[in-house]
Amino acid sequence: MIPVMEFRQFSEQQPAFRVLKPWWDVFTDYLSVVMLMIGVFGCTLQVMQDKIICLPQRVLLPPVNTSEVEVKSLLHLQSNMSAAPREMTGLKTDLDLQQYSFINQMCYEKALHWYAKYFPYLVLIHTLIFMVCSNFWFKFPGSSSKIEHFISMLGKCFDSPWTTRALSEVSGENPEEKDKKSMTLRSNIAVSPGEGSLEKTQSLRSIPEKIVVDKPSASVLDKKEGEQAKALFEKVKKFRLHVEEGDILYLMYVRQTVFKVFKFLLIIAYNSCLVNKVRNRVHCVVEIQDMTGYTNFECNHTMAHLFSKLSYCYLCLVAVYGLTSLYTSYWLFYRSLKEYSFEYVRQETGINDIPDVKNDFAFMLHMIDQYDPLYSKRFAVFLSEVSENKLKQLNLNHEWTAEKLRQRLQTNGNNRLELQLFMLPGLPDTVFELTELQSLKLEIINNVTILASISQLENLQELSLYQCSLKLHTTATSFLKENLKVLRVKFDDNRELPNWMYGLRNLEELYLTGSLSPDASKNIVLESLRDMKCLKTLSLKSNLTKIPQSIVDVSSHLLRLYFHNDGTKLVMLNNLKKMTNLIELELVRCDLERIPHAIFSLTNLQELDLKENNLRSIEEIISFQHLRKLTCLKLWYNSITYIPEHIKKLGSLERLYFCHNKIEVLPSHLFLCNKLRYLDLSNNDIRFIPPEIGVLQSLQYFSVVCNKIENLPDELFFCKKLKILKLGKNSMSILSPKVSYLALLTYLDLKCNHFEVLPQELGCCHALKRSGLIVEETLFETLPSDVRDQMKAE
């Protein structure tokens, strides 16, 4: 006999798959096992016992002329003979054993109904089909991989220490108690699923976890556990994107359920009609009279009584199985199983950003709820971005210790001790332990949260946010309002501008870089700057077409205004007239074709920069004579072709930038600006330098690099305060020995000219060293050896 245990593999799946088997699937699996036992038992009886036993039946035919009374008496005699007492010797047939076996086999094949013969095999086949159908979605290639991946993640999420910590933080539960409870629950499920599982309900509200407010404590995750939880978040995110695209799992389960219902109806229909065909006594007629001497046989089906009882029992089991399948169908079509809401989880845990899911992801979660809703609750933690950010923050704190951050401290251009962090997943809390920090620079960091502990950074004065999304604690906002002096913000969208920056009443410098429409800059940015009563420097690198009217609100204390456009034409500059306190003004890449007249009203202006515009003529420069404090004028990177003689009116100029233009002739009036200390004429088309340059006795920097100059006037060397002289990339062939007059010269660029020899008088320039002499090596070798040695001596 075949042991029933051999057939358990048809209905058993991996232990982890049980979480996707609701109570009706478990119940039908047990029904299938019972039906399978019936089939195996019937088949075993068929194989091991005689199927049918037949005896010949003698039929006495009356003579033709016999009367009716005689026929009746004959039949009565025959019946009396069959009912003769035991002491009678019986009827002799003269048949041997082989003939009886032959007759039994013939009658079994011809006289016995096919249902009575094949009933156990039908039960076995139908039961195996039920078993295969119930578990087909676990084996189908298109669905099994998703199920295995989901079950693997589910178990890891359930056991993860991060799940316990995340839930305990919002519920105030003691994580150690919660860990013990989770392990106890899992052990109960593993040992006895029927006894240890919770009562099945449709709502996650039925399993609230205990809130232990008296003993709030936070479990500490080590680095390995944190990395594992981080990997789980990524797996869940990718799995959700993959599974939510389709509904193959839902369709497979629906199809196998519908198939089981039709199978149930079919079995009930034909079994109900044929169950009465299983009989004990069967009359058999076999035309073998020549062989045995008999034609009629009376047979006994030895297992008919047992098969009849088994068939009725089987019908009852199939009926229960079918009703369960009908309930499953009702559950599938009545409920919206392709959508799953975590509303109750959000209410109980306080994690409000857990998203609802759909399609196969939702269907599997519905199936999980039928097994144990606690699984969904703990799995939901890994769908929350808030929870993920908390984990990232924890891992970040493990990676970036205070000691490691101190090693990255550097002094910036403003002579402040600065910490620069680039492309991190967040801001480490350990930053707030660096009490000596003066400047914090954050670049491309999402989800930056500044806590109240920033108040520990008493020396913090400068904050730079380059493409960062920032959230501030209320206490942190108050601290920044009182302490922050410099704020730099680089953004892609004006909606990324932090609202809290408008309340920085002690802010002195504000630098904004990003794309702003004119209306956005007016309504969102500058209209709110009126509360910045201490603002002295404002820089806007954007795409403005006009200077907003609201900029006047800070004009009373604004000293420096910088506009750097992306090439967008700045057309309306009338508001500049009201910025009378400005001492520095930059209008860079604003597509200006003329010098704006509004600038001439800025009587306190000391420095003007009109770099990278489209200036061709600067005749308006005569109006600069009213700007008596103007000391620096930058007209570089334009298309200026000549310098008007009115330049001589700018007697207060000390620095003048005309580089990268198209100037061909230098007017002698230029050198009447006798206070010039810095003159840059590089990258033009200048061929001649007027001798009047000798008037510039204060000149310290002079550059004519990349021009077409062939000769230098001797008067140039009368500018005895020259420290930097750049003559490279010209057409000069001789350097005057009078270069020895430049005793303070520290930098001389002669490269890319036509010199054949250098004057030995260069040795009189005692401040000039080899590193400051920019010249070809072969040309340097033309100097006397003592001069070379003098220059090489540092």
NORWO-V497112 format. One line per field, one symbol per residue. ss: DSSP state (h for helix, s for strand, l for the rest). phi: phi as a letter, one per 30 degrees, with the letter a starting at -180 (. if undefined). psi: psi as a letter, one per 20 degrees, with the letter a starting at -180 (. if undefined). A space follows every 50 residues. Layout:
ss: ???
phi: ???
psi: ???
This chain:
ss: lllhhhhhhhllllhhhhhhllhhhhhhhhhhhhhhhhhhhhhhhhhhll lssssslllllllllllhhhhhhhhhhhhhhhllllllllllllllhhhh hhhhhhhhhhlllhhhhhhhhhhhhhhhhhhhhhlhhhhlhhhhhhhhhh hhhhhhhhhlhhhhhhhhhhhlllhhhhhhhhhhhhhhhhhlhhhhllll lllhhhhlllllllllllllllhhhhhhhhhhhhhhhhhhhhhllllhhh hhhhhhhhhhhhhhhhhhhhhhhhhhhlllssssslllhhhhlllsssss sllhhhhhhhhhhhhhhhhhhhhhhhhhhhhhhhllllssllhhhhhhhl llllllsshhhhhhhhhhhhhlhhhhhhhhhhhlhhhhhhhhhhhhhhhl lhhhhhlllsslllllssssssllllllhhhhhlllllsssssllllsss lhhhhhlllllssssslllssslhhhhhhhhhhllssssslllhhhllhh hhhlllllsssssllllhhhhhhhhhhhhhhlllllsssssslllsllhh hhhhlllllssssssllllllslhhhhhlllllsssssllllllllhhhh hlllllssslllllllllhhhhhhhhlllllsssllllllllllhhhhhl llllsssllllllllllhhhhhlllllsssllllllllllhhhhhlllll sssllllllllllhhhhhlllllsssllllllllllhhhhhlllllsssl lllllllllhhhhhlllllhhhssllhhhhllllhhhhhhhhll
phi: .dddddcdddcdcdeddddccddddddddddddddddddddddddddcbd dabbbdcdcccdddcdddddddddddddddddcddddddicdciccdddd dddedddddccddddddceddddddddddeddddcdddcdedcddddddd ddddddddddeddddddddccidddddddddddddddddddbedcddddd bdbdddbdddccddbdbcdcddddddddddddeddddddddddddbbddd dddddddddddddddddddddddcddddbdcbdbcbdbddccibccbccc ddcdddddddddddddddddeddddddddeddcdcddcbbccedddddci ddcdddbbhddddddddddddaddddddddedccdddddddedddddddc dddddddcdbcddcicdcccbbhcdacdddedcddddcbbccbhbchdcc ddddddddcdbbbbbchbcbbcdeddddddeccdcbbbbcbcbddddddd ddcddcdcbbbcbldbdedddddcdddcdddddcdcbbbbcabdcadedd dddcddbdcbbbccccjddcccbdddedcdcdcbbbbchchdcbdddddd cddcdcbbbcdhcbdcbbedddddddcdcdcbbccdhbbdcacddddddd dcdcbbcbdhbbdcbcdddeddddcdcbbcbdhbbdcbcddddddddcdc bbbbdibbdcbcdddeddddcdcbbcbdhbbdbbcdddeddddcdcbbcb dibcdcacdddeddddddcddcccaddddddddedddddddddd
psi: ppqhhhjhhhipaqhhihijorhhhgghghhhgghhhggggghghhhirp hqpqqqopoopqrgjprhhhghhghhgghhhhkqrhiqiapphkqrghhg gggggghhhhhpqhhhgjghhgggggghgggghhjhiiiphihhhggggg hghgghhhiphhgggghhhiijqohghhgggghgghhhhhgnhhhiqrpp ripiiilpqqonhhmpqpqpprhghghghghgggghghgghghihrkhgg hghgghghghghgghgggghhhhihiioqgppppopmkhhgijqhpqpqo ohjggghgghghgghgghgggghhhhgggghghhqnijpppkghghhhhj nijpqqrrchggghhhhhhhgoihghghhhhjiphggghgghgghghhgn rhghhhijprpahjkqoqpppplqiaophihjiniiphppopplpqlppo rhiiihmhipipppoolqppppqghhghghhhhphppppprhqiiipphi hijnhjphppopprppqghghghgfhhiihinijphpppooblqiqoqhi hhhjhhjphpppoorkippohojhihhiliipipppnpljlphrpphhhi inijphppolqlbkphqlhiihiiiimijoippokrlbkphroqiihiim iiphppojqlbkphpoqhhhjimijphoookqlakpipoqiihihmiiph pppkqlbkphqpqhhhjimijphpoojqlbkqippqiiiihmhjpipooj qlakqhqqqiihiinhiprhhioorqhhhhiiqqhhgghghho.
